[in-house]
Amino acid sequence: MELITQTQGTILLEDLIYTWLEAFIIDRKARGVAKGTLRFYKQKLKLFYDYYDAQLVSTIDQITPGVIRQFLLYLEETDHNPGGRHAAYRALRAFLNWYEDEVEPDNWRNPIHKVKPPRVPVEILDPIPIVDIDKMRATCEKGTLLGERDTAILLCLLDTGMRASELLGMDIVDTDLILGDILIRQGKGRSPALYISVREPGKQSGDTYGNARTLSKHSDSPENEIKRIRSYLS
């Protein structure tokens, strides 16, 4: 069994927080979580690891409720907003709960059970002003393939509220421009498929772009089209 020597003495490598963080990420990959979820865990748990590493907290049994609260205060002091602090708490909670189930350690109590999550104030977001939408539509050049495409994208996002990743995951067979229905095959967190509707201007715009693309001799390949749309949405 590998050992590592630190200022506090010799400890088992398998007891290190980093070792179990890697094991947690491997477990999430094996479970097939979405890429966005995996990226979320990596980003938030890195905050956790970097903080504890600086505090010379290197093993699981050194993580106490007080240490977790200090971490949350550190995030507040370093200008992380309430939503960001809550996200870090959720990632840490998922990791510690997984460790508890995975290892079933003797004489160890999960410290996260005694730490309440940070409060997140409910913020009512104002809708996008109509004048801003008109300005965005004005940048879409009418009568051109890309202009009609960009208008269709804008109105589709505006009507449905779908995520950019959901839009990029659409296929032609997922749309019914007569009824205005769009099938989202896989939403956030691999949620089940659902149908959403587009209003009449969006249907007309999608139909116009579809016809323009069919008639154009210079329409791009589907692969390049997706690259262009990704750039447009970034």
C-alpha positions in Angstrom: 0.0 0.0 0.0 1.4 3.4 -1.1 2.3 6.0 1.5 2.9 9.7 1.3 4.8 11.9 3.8 3.5 15.3 4.6 4.2 17.8 7.4 1.6 16.2 9.6 3.2 12.7 9.2 2.9 9.7 7.0 -0.6 8.9 5.7 -2.1 6.3 3.3 -2.4 7.5 -0.3 -5.9 6.0 -0.4 -7.0 8.4 2.4 -6.2 11.5 0.4 -9.1 13.7 -0.7 -7.6 13.9 -4.2 -7.7 10.1 -4.5 -11.4 10.0 -3.7 -12.2 13.0 -5.9 -10.7 11.1 -8.9 -12.7 8.0 -7.9 -15.9 10.1 -7.7 -15.4 11.5 -11.2 -14.7 8.0 -12.6 -17.9 6.8 -11.0 -19.9 9.7 -12.6 -18.4 8.9 -16.0 -19.3 5.2 -15.6 -22.8 6.2 -14.7 -23.0 8.1 -18.0 -23.9 11.5 -16.6 -24.2 14.3 -19.1 -21.0 16.2 -20.2 -22.3 19.4 -18.6 -22.9 17.6 -15.3 -19.5 16.1 -15.3 -18.0 19.5 -16.1 -20.0 21.0 -13.2 -18.6 18.5 -10.7 -15.0 19.0 -11.9 -15.2 22.8 -11.7 -16.9 23.0 -8.3 -14.9 20.2 -6.7 -11.7 21.9 -7.8 -12.7 25.0 -5.8 -13.1 22.6 -2.8 -9.8 20.8 -3.4 -7.8 24.0 -3.9 -9.1 25.6 -0.8 -8.5 22.6 1.4 -5.1 22.0 -0.1 -4.1 25.5 0.9 -5.4 24.8 4.4 -3.4 21.6 4.7 -6.5 19.6 4.8 -5.6 16.5 2.8 -7.6 13.6 4.1 -11.3 12.8 4.2 -11.4 12.5 8.0 -10.1 16.1 8.3 -13.3 17.4 6.7 -15.6 18.6 9.5 -18.8 20.6 9.5 -16.7 23.6 10.7 -14.2 23.2 7.8 -17.1 23.1 5.3 -18.6 26.3 6.7 -15.2 28.0 6.5 -15.1 26.9 2.8 -18.5 28.5 2.1 -17.4 31.7 3.9 -14.3 31.7 1.8 -16.4 31.5 -1.4 -18.4 34.5 -0.2 -15.3 36.5 0.7 -13.9 35.8 -2.8 -17.0 37.3 -4.5 -18.8 34.1 -5.4 -22.5 34.9 -5.7 -25.2 33.0 -3.8 -25.9 30.7 -6.7 -22.3 29.8 -7.1 -21.9 29.1 -3.4 -25.0 26.9 -3.5 -23.6 25.0 -6.5 -20.3 24.4 -4.8 -22.2 23.1 -1.7 -24.3 20.7 -3.9 -21.2 19.3 -5.6 -19.5 18.8 -2.2 -22.6 17.1 -0.8 -22.8 14.8 -3.8 -19.2 13.8 -3.3 -19.4 13.2 0.4 -22.7 11.3 0.1 -21.1 9.1 -2.6 -18.0 8.5 -0.4 -20.3 7.5 2.5 -22.1 4.9 0.3 -19.0 3.8 -1.5 -16.7 3.2 1.4 -19.0 2.7 4.3 -16.2 3.8 6.7 -16.2 2.8 10.3 -16.3 5.5 13.0 -16.9 8.3 10.4 -19.9 10.5 10.2 -20.7 12.5 7.1 -20.0 16.2 8.0 -22.3 17.5 5.2 -25.4 16.3 7.2 -24.8 19.0 9.7 -24.2 21.8 7.3 -27.2 23.6 5.8 -27.0 24.8 2.2 -26.4 28.5 1.6 -29.6 30.5 1.0 -30.2 31.6 -2.6 -32.5 34.7 -2.9 -35.2 34.3 -5.5 -34.5 36.8 -8.3 -37.2 37.6 -10.8 -35.5 38.2 -14.1 -36.9 40.8 -16.4 -37.8 39.7 -19.9 -35.7 40.8 -22.9 -36.9 44.2 -24.0 -38.7 44.2 -27.4 -36.3 46.9 -28.7 -33.3 44.5 -28.0 -35.0 41.7 -29.9 -35.7 44.0 -32.8 -32.0 45.0 -32.9 -31.0 41.4 -33.0 -33.4 40.6 -35.8 -32.1 43.6 -37.7 -28.6 42.0 -37.8 -30.1 39.1 -39.7 -29.9 40.0 -43.4 -33.1 39.2 -45.2 -33.0 37.2 -48.4 -29.7 35.5 -47.6 -29.3 31.9 -46.5 -27.4 32.8 -43.3 -29.7 35.7 -42.5 -32.8 33.5 -42.8 -31.1 30.8 -40.7 -30.1 33.3 -37.9 -33.7 34.7 -37.8 -35.1 31.1 -37.5 -32.6 30.4 -34.7 -33.4 33.6 -32.8 -37.2 33.2 -33.0 -37.0 29.5 -32.1 -35.0 30.3 -29.0 -37.3 33.2 -28.1 -40.5 31.2 -28.5 -39.5 28.0 -26.8 -36.9 29.0 -24.2 -34.9 25.9 -25.2 -31.2 25.7 -24.4 -28.5 26.2 -27.1 -27.4 22.5 -26.6 -31.0 21.4 -27.2 -31.2 23.4 -30.4 -28.0 22.0 -31.7 -29.3 18.5 -30.9 -32.3 18.9 -33.2 -32.7 17.1 -36.5 -35.1 17.9 -39.3 -37.3 14.9 -38.4 -37.8 16.5 -34.9 -39.7 19.5 -36.4 -43.2 19.9 -37.6 -43.4 23.4 -39.1 -47.1 22.9 -39.9 -48.1 22.4 -36.3 -45.1 24.3 -34.9 -44.0 21.4 -32.8 -40.4 20.5 -31.9 -39.3 17.4 -30.3 -36.5 17.8 -27.7 -35.1 14.3 -27.5 -32.8 14.9 -24.6 -32.8 17.9 -22.3 -30.7 18.9 -19.4 -29.5 16.0 -17.3 -30.7 13.5 -19.9 -34.3 14.4 -19.1 -37.0 12.6 -21.0 -38.1 13.7 -24.5 -40.8 16.4 -24.7 -42.6 18.5 -27.3 -42.5 22.3 -27.3 -44.3 24.7 -29.7 -43.2 27.6 -31.9 -45.5 30.5 -32.7 -46.5 31.5 -36.2 -43.6 33.9 -36.9 -41.1 31.2 -35.8 -42.8 28.6 -38.0 -42.8 31.0 -41.0 -39.1 31.8 -40.4 -38.1 28.2 -40.1 -40.0 27.3 -43.3 -38.4 30.2 -45.2 -34.9 29.1 -44.1 -35.7 25.5 -45.0 -36.8 26.4 -48.5 -33.8 28.7 -49.0 -31.4 26.0 -47.9 -33.1 23.5 -50.2 -32.9 25.8 -53.2 -29.4 27.1 -52.5 -26.5 25.6 -54.4 -24.1 26.9 -51.8 -25.6 25.5 -48.7 -23.1 24.2 -46.3 -22.6 20.6 -45.1 -24.5 19.7 -41.9 -21.2 19.5 -40.0 -20.1 22.9 -41.0 -23.6 24.3 -40.4 -23.5 23.1 -36.8 -20.0 24.7 -36.4 -21.4 28.0 -37.6 -24.5 27.8 -35.3 -22.2 26.9 -32.3 -20.2 30.1 -33.1 -23.4 32.1 -33.5 -24.7 30.9 -30.1 -21.4 31.3 -28.2 
